[in-house]
Amino acid sequence: MSAPVYLSPAETAKALGVTPRALRVYEQRDLVSPLRTAAGWRAYGPDALARLHQVLALKRLGLRLANIAVMVSGRFSSLEAVLALQEEVLAKRRDEAARGLALVRAARARVAAGEALSLDDLTTLTRETTMNEQTPSWAKLMQPAVDEHFSGAEKKAMRDKAGTFDQAKVGAEWTALIDKAKALLGTDPAAPEAQDLARRWRAQVALATGGDPGASAKLTAVWRDSMAKPDVAPALPFGPEVMAFVGDAMRRLGPG
């Protein structure tokens, strides 16, 4: 059995395609702990390299270092768990790419034959080949809960509806609402500012569900299930306290 190989920070950075400064940041955040030689030099062995793979893989999914720190101390503390997550995400991306490639090739063939693409054709092409790039990493981590609560037909209906409005604008509105809700935590949910938040939040949910109470209830269940998962909760844009505050404000707002 060969002896383990240890790399210097410069060698490690070059091998992994990162900067030495990034390695120092990961060490400062307690994400990786290189060994120290007798002379005090850092050395990265198999364990440190495995942990760096975990950190970089989760970072590639769009997670922030603060979230990664929580995740690698929980369910994703093992290399196997991160590899399983990578496999799942890459397989999904492969399937999405294959579906998108088939749509693009079919569209090109029709255009080359002198056929015009209909509005439905164009919206489907755009939705299936560009919208996945806009999906945040935390939403991808919630997919198992979505699959559990929504049927294939229900998910397709929501995707179709999502293709009818400006995703960037909707995303910006959600970001503003979540930031506002966090700022209002601890205040009176019946106050005018909280009630305005509740109205806008309700309108955004209705935009996604078409105003269907059943679909809204399922979305709530998806969020609750995701918040209960230690490997998903740290990556979510808000936690149970925000959900409880908004829910209380909506109840005081009354039926909408």
KOLNU-326295 format. One record per residue (C-alpha): residue number from 1; residue in one letter; x, y, z. Coordinates in Angstrom, 2 decimals. Layout:
<rs>
R   k r    east   north      up
R NUM A       X       Y       Z
...
</rs>
This chain:
<rs>
R   k r    east   north      up
R   1 M    0.00    0.00    0.00
R   2 S    1.52    3.31   -1.09
R   3 A    2.00    6.15    1.34
R   4 P   -0.51    9.03    1.09
R   5 V    0.58   12.03   -0.95
R   6 Y    0.54   15.51    0.58
R   7 L    0.41   18.67   -1.48
R   8 S    1.51   22.19   -0.67
R   9 P   -1.07   25.02   -0.81
R  10 A    0.25   26.08   -4.23
R  11 E    0.09   22.52   -5.57
R  12 T   -3.38   22.02   -4.13
R  13 A   -4.68   25.27   -5.59
R  14 K   -3.29   24.40   -9.03
R  15 A   -4.65   20.84   -8.92
R  16 L   -8.17   21.96   -7.96
R  17 G   -8.32   25.09  -10.08
R  18 V   -8.71   27.50   -7.15
R  19 T   -6.52   30.24   -5.72
R  20 P   -4.29   29.91   -2.64
R  21 R   -6.33   32.76   -1.15
R  22 A   -9.51   30.64   -1.50
R  23 L   -7.81   27.82    0.41
R  24 R   -6.98   30.25    3.23
R  25 V  -10.60   31.44    3.32
R  26 Y  -11.89   27.86    3.54
R  27 E   -9.47   27.19    6.40
R  28 Q  -10.51   30.37    8.21
R  29 R  -14.15   29.28    7.91
R  30 D  -13.22   25.85    9.41
R  31 L  -14.29   24.16    6.19
R  32 V  -10.95   22.37    5.77
R  33 S   -8.08   21.67    8.16
R  34 P   -4.75   21.00    6.42
R  35 L   -1.99   19.33    8.37
R  36 R    1.05   21.28    9.52
R  37 T    4.62   20.16    9.00
R  38 A    7.23   20.42   11.73
R  39 A    8.25   23.70   10.16
R  40 G    4.66   24.98   10.27
R  41 W    3.90   24.64    6.55
R  42 R    0.41   23.60    5.48
R  43 A    0.05   20.22    3.79
R  44 Y   -3.09   18.87    2.12
R  45 G   -3.51   15.10    2.29
R  46 P   -6.34   12.76    1.20
R  47 D   -8.73   13.83    3.96
R  48 A   -8.26   17.54    3.28
R  49 L   -8.62   17.02   -0.47
R  50 A  -11.82   15.04    0.06
R  51 R  -13.24   17.84    2.19
R  52 L  -12.24   20.41   -0.42
R  53 H  -14.13   18.40   -3.01
R  54 Q  -17.22   18.55   -0.78
R  55 V  -16.86   22.31   -0.31
R  56 L  -16.27   23.04   -3.99
R  57 A  -19.07   20.72   -5.12
R  58 L  -21.60   22.43   -2.85
R  59 K  -20.25   25.86   -3.86
R  60 R  -20.73   24.89   -7.51
R  61 L  -24.42   24.31   -6.69
R  62 G  -24.62   27.98   -5.72
R  63 L  -24.51   27.64   -1.94
R  64 R  -22.86   30.25    0.24
R  65 L  -19.94   29.34    2.49
R  66 A  -22.02   29.94    5.62
R  67 N  -24.56   27.40    4.41
R  68 I  -21.86   24.96    3.34
R  69 A  -20.34   25.10    6.82
R  70 V  -23.64   23.94    8.32
R  71 M  -24.20   21.27    5.67
R  72 V  -20.75   19.64    5.91
R  73 S  -21.18   19.39    9.68
R  74 G  -24.48   17.54    9.18
R  75 R  -25.71   15.10    6.59
R  76 F  -23.10   16.15    4.04
R  77 S  -20.17   15.56    6.38
R  78 S  -19.17   12.50    4.35
R  79 L  -17.74   12.48    0.84
R  80 E  -20.25    9.79   -0.16
R  81 A  -23.21   12.04    0.71
R  82 V  -21.88   14.89   -1.43
R  83 L  -21.06   12.52   -4.29
R  84 A  -24.63   11.19   -4.16
R  85 L  -25.98   14.75   -4.31
R  86 Q  -23.65   15.56   -7.22
R  87 E  -24.79   12.47   -9.07
R  88 E  -28.44   13.40   -8.59
R  89 V  -27.94   16.99   -9.75
R  90 L  -25.75   16.07  -12.72
R  91 A  -28.19   13.36  -13.83
R  92 K  -31.02   15.86  -13.73
R  93 R  -28.96   18.39  -15.69
R  94 R  -28.14   15.69  -18.24
R  95 D  -31.81   14.88  -18.69
R  96 E  -32.70   18.57  -18.95
R  97 A  -29.92   19.12  -21.49
R  98 A  -31.04   16.13  -23.56
R  99 R  -34.64   17.36  -23.58
R 100 G  -33.57   20.89  -24.47
R 101 L  -31.24   19.65  -27.22
R 102 A  -34.05   17.62  -28.78
R 103 L  -36.34   20.67  -28.75
R 104 V  -33.70   22.93  -30.29
R 105 R  -32.86   20.41  -33.02
R 106 A  -36.53   19.96  -33.85
R 107 A  -37.00   23.74  -34.00
R 108 R  -33.97   24.17  -36.25
R 109 A  -35.25   21.48  -38.62
R 110 R  -38.63   23.20  -38.88
R 111 V  -37.07   26.63  -39.45
R 112 A  -34.70   25.18  -42.08
R 113 A  -37.72   23.71  -43.86
R 114 G  -39.27   27.15  -44.03
R 115 E  -41.83   26.53  -41.30
R 116 A  -42.64   29.30  -38.82
R 117 L  -42.66   28.51  -35.12
R 118 S  -45.92   29.32  -33.36
R 119 L  -46.18   31.34  -30.17
R 120 D  -46.72   28.11  -28.21
R 121 D  -43.66   26.58  -29.86
R 122 L  -41.51   29.57  -28.94
R 123 T  -42.71   29.80  -25.33
R 124 T  -42.17   26.06  -24.83
R 125 L  -38.69   26.28  -26.36
R 126 T  -37.78   29.24  -24.16
R 127 R  -39.22   27.70  -21.00
R 128 E  -37.55   24.32  -21.46
R 129 T  -34.14   25.59  -22.57
R 130 T  -33.56   28.71  -20.46
R 131 M  -35.65   28.67  -17.28
R 132 N  -33.66   25.91  -15.57
R 133 E  -30.63   28.23  -15.64
R 134 Q  -32.64   30.69  -13.54
R 135 T  -33.57   28.13  -10.88
R 136 P  -31.71   28.90   -7.62
R 137 S  -29.77   26.12   -5.93
R 138 W  -32.08   26.05   -2.91
R 139 A  -35.06   25.41   -5.17
R 140 K  -33.28   22.40   -6.65
R 141 L  -32.68   21.02   -3.15
R 142 M  -36.43   21.31   -2.50
R 143 Q  -37.29   19.19   -5.55
R 144 P  -37.81   15.93   -3.59
R 145 A  -40.48   17.66   -1.46
R 146 V  -42.08   19.10   -4.60
R 147 D  -42.14   15.62   -6.17
R 148 E  -43.77   14.23   -3.04
R 149 H  -46.62   16.75   -2.87
R 150 F  -47.30   17.53   -6.54
R 151 S  -48.25   15.14   -9.32
R 152 G  -46.53   15.27  -12.69
R 153 A  -49.55   16.99  -14.22
R 154 E  -49.63   19.57  -11.42
R 155 K  -45.93   20.34  -11.82
R 156 K  -46.34   20.73  -15.57
R 157 A  -49.29   23.08  -15.07
R 158 M  -47.21   25.26  -12.74
R 159 R  -44.26   25.27  -15.15
R 160 D  -46.57   26.27  -17.98
R 161 K  -47.97   29.10  -15.90
R 162 A  -44.50   30.23  -14.86
R 163 G  -43.61   30.62  -18.52
R 164 T  -46.24   33.34  -18.92
R 165 F  -44.57   35.94  -16.67
R 166 D  -41.19   37.64  -16.29
R 167 Q  -39.09   35.32  -14.12
R 168 A  -36.50   37.99  -13.32
R 169 K  -39.19   40.38  -12.12
R 170 V  -40.89   37.69  -10.02
R 171 G  -37.55   36.67   -8.50
R 172 A  -36.74   40.27   -7.60
R 173 E  -40.16   40.70   -5.97
R 174 W  -39.67   37.55   -3.88
R 175 T  -36.24   38.73   -2.77
R 176 A  -37.71   42.08   -1.71
R 177 L  -40.59   40.39    0.14
R 178 I  -38.31   38.00    2.01
R 179 D  -35.94   40.81    3.02
R 180 K  -38.92   42.86    4.22
R 181 A  -40.33   39.94    6.21
R 182 K  -36.97   39.42    7.93
R 183 A  -36.82   43.12    8.77
R 184 L  -40.33   43.01   10.28
R 185 L  -39.74   40.01   12.54
R 186 G  -40.71   40.86   16.09
R 187 T  -43.15   43.58   15.06
R 188 D  -46.95   43.52   15.13
R 189 P  -48.24   41.33   12.24
R 190 A  -51.43   43.42   12.27
R 191 A  -49.55   46.69   11.65
R 192 P  -50.07   48.37    8.25
R 193 E  -46.55   47.54    7.04
R 194 A  -46.97   43.85    7.87
R 195 Q  -50.41   43.78    6.28
R 196 D  -49.00   45.28    3.07
R 197 L  -46.34   42.56    3.12
R 198 A  -49.05   39.90    3.56
R 199 R  -51.04   41.25    0.59
R 200 R  -48.00   41.28   -1.68
R 201 W  -46.90   37.82   -0.48
R 202 R  -50.37   36.42   -1.15
R 203 A  -50.36   37.95   -4.64
R 204 Q  -47.04   36.28   -5.46
R 205 V  -48.29   32.90   -4.28
R 206 A  -51.43   33.34   -6.35
R 207 L  -49.26   34.13   -9.36
R 208 A  -47.57   30.74   -9.03
R 209 T  -50.67   28.71   -8.19
R 210 G  -53.34   30.49  -10.20
R 211 G  -55.13   31.23   -6.95
R 212 D  -55.82   27.52   -6.31
R 213 P  -56.09   27.03   -2.49
R 214 G  -55.12   23.37   -2.85
R 215 A  -51.92   24.21   -4.70
R 216 S  -51.13   26.94   -2.14
R 217 A  -51.54   24.43    0.69
R 218 K  -49.21   22.01   -1.07
R 219 L  -46.61   24.73   -1.52
R 220 T  -46.78   25.44    2.20
R 221 A  -46.24   21.73    2.88
R 222 V  -43.24   21.70    0.55
R 223 W  -41.63   24.56    2.48
R 224 R  -42.36   22.99    5.87
R 225 D  -40.93   19.62    4.81
R 226 S  -37.83   21.29    3.37
R 227 M  -37.29   23.37    6.51
R 228 A  -37.39   20.16    8.54
R 229 K  -34.50   18.63    6.57
R 230 P  -31.11   19.53    8.09
R 231 D  -29.37   19.16    4.73
R 232 V  -31.78   21.55    2.98
R 233 A  -32.86   24.09    5.62
R 234 P  -29.53   26.02    5.81
R 235 A  -29.70   26.75    2.07
R 236 L  -33.24   28.13    2.07
R 237 P  -33.75   31.89    1.74
R 238 F  -35.85   32.07    4.92
R 239 G  -36.71   29.93    7.91
R 240 P  -39.70   28.91   10.03
R 241 E  -39.76   32.22   11.91
R 242 V  -40.39   34.17    8.70
R 243 M  -42.97   31.63    7.58
R 244 A  -44.79   31.92   10.92
R 245 F  -44.74   35.73   10.84
R 246 V  -46.09   35.92    7.28
R 247 G  -48.71   33.28    8.09
R 248 D  -49.88   35.27   11.11
R 249 A  -50.06   38.48    9.06
R 250 M  -52.08   36.71    6.37
R 251 R  -54.54   35.33    8.91
R 252 R  -55.09   38.84   10.26
R 253 L  -55.48   40.09    6.70
R 254 G  -58.44   37.77    6.26
R 255 P  -59.61   35.82    3.22
R 256 G  -58.26   37.04   -0.08
</rs>
